[in-house]
């Protein structure tokens, strides 16, 4: 392979969703989880962001912190060219809810449909 083709391939790979130190991730550890009631909490995604955004909610933060989180999330999503087709990521997430447990926002699975459908879940 010619040197120019190697350079082009390297540039293409670097521009397609790699972090490259650019901060394409969201860390929720800096957001408060303090709460008094379930309504004080919101489910959010923490982790590496792709051209299509994040994944399913996997943690919870205080609702009062959500505006800051949303801004940081939007600023961290990489721009990809061409933009890949993105489906609805919430379609596969299942039922989850942000609950206030012990004065801390916590993510909980709220559906037992997966358990009831499993033969091993029956007693």
MODELLER restraints for C-alpha pairs under 7 A, 6 or more apart:
rsr = mdl.restraints
at = mdl.atoms
rsr.add(forms.Gaussian(group=physical.xy_distance, feature=features.Distance(at['CA:16:A'], at['CA:80:A']), mean=6.18, stdev=0.5))
rsr.add(forms.Gaussian(group=physical.xy_distance, feature=features.Distance(at['CA:17:A'], at['CA:50:A']), mean=5.81, stdev=0.5))
rsr.add(forms.Gaussian(group=physical.xy_distance, feature=features.Distance(at['CA:17:A'], at['CA:51:A']), mean=6.45, stdev=0.5))
rsr.add(forms.Gaussian(group=physical.xy_distance, feature=features.Distance(at['CA:17:A'], at['CA:78:A']), mean=6.62, stdev=0.5))
rsr.add(forms.Gaussian(group=physical.xy_distance, feature=features.Distance(at['CA:23:A'], at['CA:76:A']), mean=6.25, stdev=0.5))
rsr.add(forms.Gaussian(group=physical.xy_distance, feature=features.Distance(at['CA:24:A'], at['CA:48:A']), mean=6.03, stdev=0.5))
rsr.add(forms.Gaussian(group=physical.xy_distance, feature=features.Distance(at['CA:24:A'], at['CA:49:A']), mean=5.36, stdev=0.5))
rsr.add(forms.Gaussian(group=physical.xy_distance, feature=features.Distance(at['CA:24:A'], at['CA:76:A']), mean=4.92, stdev=0.5))
rsr.add(forms.Gaussian(group=physical.xy_distance, feature=features.Distance(at['CA:24:A'], at['CA:77:A']), mean=5.83, stdev=0.5))
rsr.add(forms.Gaussian(group=physical.xy_distance, feature=features.Distance(at['CA:24:A'], at['CA:78:A']), mean=6.15, stdev=0.5))
rsr.add(forms.Gaussian(group=physical.xy_distance, feature=features.Distance(at['CA:25:A'], at['CA:47:A']), mean=5.33, stdev=0.5))
rsr.add(forms.Gaussian(group=physical.xy_distance, feature=features.Distance(at['CA:25:A'], at['CA:48:A']), mean=4.11, stdev=0.5))
rsr.add(forms.Gaussian(group=physical.xy_distance, feature=features.Distance(at['CA:25:A'], at['CA:49:A']), mean=5.09, stdev=0.5))
rsr.add(forms.Gaussian(group=physical.xy_distance, feature=features.Distance(at['CA:25:A'], at['CA:76:A']), mean=6.23, stdev=0.5))
rsr.add(forms.Gaussian(group=physical.xy_distance, feature=features.Distance(at['CA:26:A'], at['CA:46:A']), mean=5.35, stdev=0.5))
rsr.add(forms.Gaussian(group=physical.xy_distance, feature=features.Distance(at['CA:26:A'], at['CA:47:A']), mean=5.36, stdev=0.5))
rsr.add(forms.Gaussian(group=physical.xy_distance, feature=features.Distance(at['CA:26:A'], at['CA:48:A']), mean=6.49, stdev=0.5))
rsr.add(forms.Gaussian(group=physical.xy_distance, feature=features.Distance(at['CA:26:A'], at['CA:73:A']), mean=6.16, stdev=0.5))
rsr.add(forms.Gaussian(group=physical.xy_distance, feature=features.Distance(at['CA:27:A'], at['CA:46:A']), mean=5.55, stdev=0.5))
rsr.add(forms.Gaussian(group=physical.xy_distance, feature=features.Distance(at['CA:27:A'], at['CA:47:A']), mean=6.42, stdev=0.5))
rsr.add(forms.Gaussian(group=physical.xy_distance, feature=features.Distance(at['CA:28:A'], at['CA:46:A']), mean=6.10, stdev=0.5))
rsr.add(forms.Gaussian(group=physical.xy_distance, feature=features.Distance(at['CA:31:A'], at['CA:61:A']), mean=6.39, stdev=0.5))
rsr.add(forms.Gaussian(group=physical.xy_distance, feature=features.Distance(at['CA:31:A'], at['CA:65:A']), mean=6.15, stdev=0.5))
rsr.add(forms.Gaussian(group=physical.xy_distance, feature=features.Distance(at['CA:32:A'], at['CA:61:A']), mean=6.04, stdev=0.5))
rsr.add(forms.Gaussian(group=physical.xy_distance, feature=features.Distance(at['CA:32:A'], at['CA:62:A']), mean=5.67, stdev=0.5))
rsr.add(forms.Gaussian(group=physical.xy_distance, feature=features.Distance(at['CA:32:A'], at['CA:65:A']), mean=6.65, stdev=0.5))
rsr.add(forms.Gaussian(group=physical.xy_distance, feature=features.Distance(at['CA:33:A'], at['CA:61:A']), mean=4.62, stdev=0.5))
rsr.add(forms.Gaussian(group=physical.xy_distance, feature=features.Distance(at['CA:33:A'], at['CA:62:A']), mean=4.77, stdev=0.5))
rsr.add(forms.Gaussian(group=physical.xy_distance, feature=features.Distance(at['CA:33:A'], at['CA:104:A']), mean=5.16, stdev=0.5))
rsr.add(forms.Gaussian(group=physical.xy_distance, feature=features.Distance(at['CA:33:A'], at['CA:105:A']), mean=4.91, stdev=0.5))
rsr.add(forms.Gaussian(group=physical.xy_distance, feature=features.Distance(at['CA:34:A'], at['CA:62:A']), mean=6.03, stdev=0.5))
rsr.add(forms.Gaussian(group=physical.xy_distance, feature=features.Distance(at['CA:34:A'], at['CA:103:A']), mean=5.73, stdev=0.5))
rsr.add(forms.Gaussian(group=physical.xy_distance, feature=features.Distance(at['CA:34:A'], at['CA:104:A']), mean=4.83, stdev=0.5))
rsr.add(forms.Gaussian(group=physical.xy_distance, feature=features.Distance(at['CA:34:A'], at['CA:105:A']), mean=6.29, stdev=0.5))
rsr.add(forms.Gaussian(group=physical.xy_distance, feature=features.Distance(at['CA:35:A'], at['CA:41:A']), mean=6.81, stdev=0.5))
rsr.add(forms.Gaussian(group=physical.xy_distance, feature=features.Distance(at['CA:35:A'], at['CA:62:A']), mean=6.47, stdev=0.5))
rsr.add(forms.Gaussian(group=physical.xy_distance, feature=features.Distance(at['CA:35:A'], at['CA:100:A']), mean=5.90, stdev=0.5))
rsr.add(forms.Gaussian(group=physical.xy_distance, feature=features.Distance(at['CA:35:A'], at['CA:103:A']), mean=4.92, stdev=0.5))
rsr.add(forms.Gaussian(group=physical.xy_distance, feature=features.Distance(at['CA:35:A'], at['CA:104:A']), mean=5.49, stdev=0.5))
rsr.add(forms.Gaussian(group=physical.xy_distance, feature=features.Distance(at['CA:35:A'], at['CA:105:A']), mean=6.17, stdev=0.5))
rsr.add(forms.Gaussian(group=physical.xy_distance, feature=features.Distance(at['CA:36:A'], at['CA:100:A']), mean=6.56, stdev=0.5))
rsr.add(forms.Gaussian(group=physical.xy_distance, feature=features.Distance(at['CA:36:A'], at['CA:103:A']), mean=5.63, stdev=0.5))
rsr.add(forms.Gaussian(group=physical.xy_distance, feature=features.Distance(at['CA:37:A'], at['CA:100:A']), mean=5.47, stdev=0.5))
rsr.add(forms.Gaussian(group=physical.xy_distance, feature=features.Distance(at['CA:38:A'], at['CA:98:A']), mean=6.75, stdev=0.5))
rsr.add(forms.Gaussian(group=physical.xy_distance, feature=features.Distance(at['CA:38:A'], at['CA:99:A']), mean=4.59, stdev=0.5))
rsr.add(forms.Gaussian(group=physical.xy_distance, feature=features.Distance(at['CA:38:A'], at['CA:100:A']), mean=4.61, stdev=0.5))
rsr.add(forms.Gaussian(group=physical.xy_distance, feature=features.Distance(at['CA:40:A'], at['CA:62:A']), mean=5.66, stdev=0.5))
rsr.add(forms.Gaussian(group=physical.xy_distance, feature=features.Distance(at['CA:40:A'], at['CA:63:A']), mean=5.23, stdev=0.5))
rsr.add(forms.Gaussian(group=physical.xy_distance, feature=features.Distance(at['CA:41:A'], at['CA:60:A']), mean=6.47, stdev=0.5))
rsr.add(forms.Gaussian(group=physical.xy_distance, feature=features.Distance(at['CA:41:A'], at['CA:61:A']), mean=5.69, stdev=0.5))
rsr.add(forms.Gaussian(group=physical.xy_distance, feature=features.Distance(at['CA:41:A'], at['CA:62:A']), mean=4.54, stdev=0.5))
rsr.add(forms.Gaussian(group=physical.xy_distance, feature=features.Distance(at['CA:41:A'], at['CA:63:A']), mean=4.81, stdev=0.5))
rsr.add(forms.Gaussian(group=physical.xy_distance, feature=features.Distance(at['CA:41:A'], at['CA:98:A']), mean=5.49, stdev=0.5))
rsr.add(forms.Gaussian(group=physical.xy_distance, feature=features.Distance(at['CA:41:A'], at['CA:99:A']), mean=6.23, stdev=0.5))
rsr.add(forms.Gaussian(group=physical.xy_distance, feature=features.Distance(at['CA:41:A'], at['CA:100:A']), mean=6.61, stdev=0.5))
rsr.add(forms.Gaussian(group=physical.xy_distance, feature=features.Distance(at['CA:41:A'], at['CA:105:A']), mean=5.50, stdev=0.5))
rsr.add(forms.Gaussian(group=physical.xy_distance, feature=features.Distance(at['CA:42:A'], at['CA:60:A']), mean=5.50, stdev=0.5))
rsr.add(forms.Gaussian(group=physical.xy_distance, feature=features.Distance(at['CA:42:A'], at['CA:61:A']), mean=5.66, stdev=0.5))
rsr.add(forms.Gaussian(group=physical.xy_distance, feature=features.Distance(at['CA:42:A'], at['CA:62:A']), mean=6.19, stdev=0.5))
rsr.add(forms.Gaussian(group=physical.xy_distance, feature=features.Distance(at['CA:42:A'], at['CA:63:A']), mean=5.29, stdev=0.5))
rsr.add(forms.Gaussian(group=physical.xy_distance, feature=features.Distance(at['CA:42:A'], at['CA:98:A']), mean=5.25, stdev=0.5))
rsr.add(forms.Gaussian(group=physical.xy_distance, feature=features.Distance(at['CA:43:A'], at['CA:57:A']), mean=5.64, stdev=0.5))
rsr.add(forms.Gaussian(group=physical.xy_distance, feature=features.Distance(at['CA:43:A'], at['CA:59:A']), mean=5.92, stdev=0.5))
rsr.add(forms.Gaussian(group=physical.xy_distance, feature=features.Distance(at['CA:43:A'], at['CA:60:A']), mean=4.39, stdev=0.5))
rsr.add(forms.Gaussian(group=physical.xy_distance, feature=features.Distance(at['CA:43:A'], at['CA:61:A']), mean=6.66, stdev=0.5))
rsr.add(forms.Gaussian(group=physical.xy_distance, feature=features.Distance(at['CA:43:A'], at['CA:97:A']), mean=6.37, stdev=0.5))
rsr.add(forms.Gaussian(group=physical.xy_distance, feature=features.Distance(at['CA:43:A'], at['CA:98:A']), mean=5.01, stdev=0.5))
rsr.add(forms.Gaussian(group=physical.xy_distance, feature=features.Distance(at['CA:43:A'], at['CA:107:A']), mean=6.43, stdev=0.5))
rsr.add(forms.Gaussian(group=physical.xy_distance, feature=features.Distance(at['CA:44:A'], at['CA:57:A']), mean=4.55, stdev=0.5))
rsr.add(forms.Gaussian(group=physical.xy_distance, feature=features.Distance(at['CA:44:A'], at['CA:58:A']), mean=6.33, stdev=0.5))
rsr.add(forms.Gaussian(group=physical.xy_distance, feature=features.Distance(at['CA:44:A'], at['CA:59:A']), mean=5.62, stdev=0.5))
rsr.add(forms.Gaussian(group=physical.xy_distance, feature=features.Distance(at['CA:44:A'], at['CA:60:A']), mean=5.55, stdev=0.5))
rsr.add(forms.Gaussian(group=physical.xy_distance, feature=features.Distance(at['CA:45:A'], at['CA:54:A']), mean=6.30, stdev=0.5))
rsr.add(forms.Gaussian(group=physical.xy_distance, feature=features.Distance(at['CA:45:A'], at['CA:55:A']), mean=6.18, stdev=0.5))
rsr.add(forms.Gaussian(group=physical.xy_distance, feature=features.Distance(at['CA:45:A'], at['CA:56:A']), mean=6.03, stdev=0.5))
rsr.add(forms.Gaussian(group=physical.xy_distance, feature=features.Distance(at['CA:45:A'], at['CA:57:A']), mean=4.20, stdev=0.5))
rsr.add(forms.Gaussian(group=physical.xy_distance, feature=features.Distance(at['CA:45:A'], at['CA:58:A']), mean=5.27, stdev=0.5))
rsr.add(forms.Gaussian(group=physical.xy_distance, feature=features.Distance(at['CA:45:A'], at['CA:59:A']), mean=6.24, stdev=0.5))
rsr.add(forms.Gaussian(group=physical.xy_distance, feature=features.Distance(at['CA:46:A'], at['CA:58:A']), mean=6.44, stdev=0.5))
rsr.add(forms.Gaussian(group=physical.xy_distance, feature=features.Distance(at['CA:46:A'], at['CA:59:A']), mean=6.76, stdev=0.5))
rsr.add(forms.Gaussian(group=physical.xy_distance, feature=features.Distance(at['CA:48:A'], at['CA:54:A']), mean=6.90, stdev=0.5))
rsr.add(forms.Gaussian(group=physical.xy_distance, feature=features.Distance(at['CA:49:A'], at['CA:77:A']), mean=5.64, stdev=0.5))
rsr.add(forms.Gaussian(group=physical.xy_distance, feature=features.Distance(at['CA:50:A'], at['CA:77:A']), mean=6.26, stdev=0.5))
rsr.add(forms.Gaussian(group=physical.xy_distance, feature=features.Distance(at['CA:50:A'], at['CA:78:A']), mean=6.24, stdev=0.5))
rsr.add(forms.Gaussian(group=physical.xy_distance, feature=features.Distance(at['CA:51:A'], at['CA:77:A']), mean=6.25, stdev=0.5))
rsr.add(forms.Gaussian(group=physical.xy_distance, feature=features.Distance(at['CA:51:A'], at['CA:78:A']), mean=5.37, stdev=0.5))
rsr.add(forms.Gaussian(group=physical.xy_distance, feature=features.Distance(at['CA:51:A'], at['CA:79:A']), mean=5.99, stdev=0.5))
rsr.add(forms.Gaussian(group=physical.xy_distance, feature=features.Distance(at['CA:51:A'], at['CA:80:A']), mean=5.77, stdev=0.5))
rsr.add(forms.Gaussian(group=physical.xy_distance, feature=features.Distance(at['CA:51:A'], at['CA:83:A']), mean=6.97, stdev=0.5))
rsr.add(forms.Gaussian(group=physical.xy_distance, feature=features.Distance(at['CA:52:A'], at['CA:86:A']), mean=5.58, stdev=0.5))
rsr.add(forms.Gaussian(group=physical.xy_distance, feature=features.Distance(at['CA:53:A'], at['CA:77:A']), mean=5.73, stdev=0.5))
rsr.add(forms.Gaussian(group=physical.xy_distance, feature=features.Distance(at['CA:55:A'], at['CA:89:A']), mean=6.28, stdev=0.5))
rsr.add(forms.Gaussian(group=physical.xy_distance, feature=features.Distance(at['CA:56:A'], at['CA:89:A']), mean=6.65, stdev=0.5))
rsr.add(forms.Gaussian(group=physical.xy_distance, feature=features.Distance(at['CA:56:A'], at['CA:90:A']), mean=6.19, stdev=0.5))
rsr.add(forms.Gaussian(group=physical.xy_distance, feature=features.Distance(at['CA:56:A'], at['CA:93:A']), mean=5.30, stdev=0.5))
rsr.add(forms.Gaussian(group=physical.xy_distance, feature=features.Distance(at['CA:58:A'], at['CA:107:A']), mean=6.79, stdev=0.5))
rsr.add(forms.Gaussian(group=physical.xy_distance, feature=features.Distance(at['CA:59:A'], at['CA:106:A']), mean=6.58, stdev=0.5))
rsr.add(forms.Gaussian(group=physical.xy_distance, feature=features.Distance(at['CA:59:A'], at['CA:107:A']), mean=5.25, stdev=0.5))
rsr.add(forms.Gaussian(group=physical.xy_distance, feature=features.Distance(at['CA:60:A'], at['CA:98:A']), mean=5.66, stdev=0.5))
rsr.add(forms.Gaussian(group=physical.xy_distance, feature=features.Distance(at['CA:60:A'], at['CA:105:A']), mean=5.50, stdev=0.5))
rsr.add(forms.Gaussian(group=physical.xy_distance, feature=features.Distance(at['CA:60:A'], at['CA:106:A']), mean=5.30, stdev=0.5))
rsr.add(forms.Gaussian(group=physical.xy_distance, feature=features.Distance(at['CA:60:A'], at['CA:107:A']), mean=5.35, stdev=0.5))
rsr.add(forms.Gaussian(group=physical.xy_distance, feature=features.Distance(at['CA:61:A'], at['CA:105:A']), mean=5.69, stdev=0.5))
rsr.add(forms.Gaussian(group=physical.xy_distance, feature=features.Distance(at['CA:62:A'], at['CA:105:A']), mean=6.36, stdev=0.5))
rsr.add(forms.Gaussian(group=physical.xy_distance, feature=features.Distance(at['CA:95:A'], at['CA:109:A']), mean=5.92, stdev=0.5))
rsr.add(forms.Gaussian(group=physical.xy_distance, feature=features.Distance(at['CA:95:A'], at['CA:110:A']), mean=5.40, stdev=0.5))
rsr.add(forms.Gaussian(group=physical.xy_distance, feature=features.Distance(at['CA:95:A'], at['CA:111:A']), mean=5.38, stdev=0.5))
rsr.add(forms.Gaussian(group=physical.xy_distance, feature=features.Distance(at['CA:96:A'], at['CA:107:A']), mean=6.71, stdev=0.5))
rsr.add(forms.Gaussian(group=physical.xy_distance, feature=features.Distance(at['CA:96:A'], at['CA:108:A']), mean=5.50, stdev=0.5))
rsr.add(forms.Gaussian(group=physical.xy_distance, feature=features.Distance(at['CA:96:A'], at['CA:109:A']), mean=4.43, stdev=0.5))
rsr.add(forms.Gaussian(group=physical.xy_distance, feature=features.Distance(at['CA:96:A'], at['CA:110:A']), mean=5.29, stdev=0.5))
rsr.add(forms.Gaussian(group=physical.xy_distance, feature=features.Distance(at['CA:97:A'], at['CA:107:A']), mean=5.72, stdev=0.5))
rsr.add(forms.Gaussian(group=physical.xy_distance, feature=features.Distance(at['CA:97:A'], at['CA:108:A']), mean=5.34, stdev=0.5))
rsr.add(forms.Gaussian(group=physical.xy_distance, feature=features.Distance(at['CA:97:A'], at['CA:109:A']), mean=6.45, stdev=0.5))
rsr.add(forms.Gaussian(group=physical.xy_distance, feature=features.Distance(at['CA:97:A'], at['CA:110:A']), mean=6.40, stdev=0.5))
rsr.add(forms.Gaussian(group=physical.xy_distance, feature=features.Distance(at['CA:98:A'], at['CA:105:A']), mean=6.34, stdev=0.5))
rsr.add(forms.Gaussian(group=physical.xy_distance, feature=features.Distance(at['CA:98:A'], at['CA:106:A']), mean=5.55, stdev=0.5))
rsr.add(forms.Gaussian(group=physical.xy_distance, feature=features.Distance(at['CA:98:A'], at['CA:107:A']), mean=4.57, stdev=0.5))
rsr.add(forms.Gaussian(group=physical.xy_distance, feature=features.Distance(at['CA:98:A'], at['CA:108:A']), mean=6.24, stdev=0.5))
rsr.add(forms.Gaussian(group=physical.xy_distance, feature=features.Distance(at['CA:99:A'], at['CA:105:A']), mean=5.57, stdev=0.5))
rsr.add(forms.Gaussian(group=physical.xy_distance, feature=features.Distance(at['CA:99:A'], at['CA:106:A']), mean=5.27, stdev=0.5))
rsr.add(forms.Gaussian(group=physical.xy_distance, feature=features.Distance(at['CA:99:A'], at['CA:107:A']), mean=6.19, stdev=0.5))
rsr.add(forms.Gaussian(group=physical.xy_distance, feature=features.Distance(at['CA:99:A'], at['CA:108:A']), mean=6.81, stdev=0.5))
rsr.add(forms.Gaussian(group=physical.xy_distance, feature=features.Distance(at['CA:100:A'], at['CA:106:A']), mean=6.11, stdev=0.5))
rsr.add(forms.Gaussian(group=physical.xy_distance, feature=features.Distance(at['CA:115:A'], at['CA:121:A']), mean=5.67, stdev=0.5))
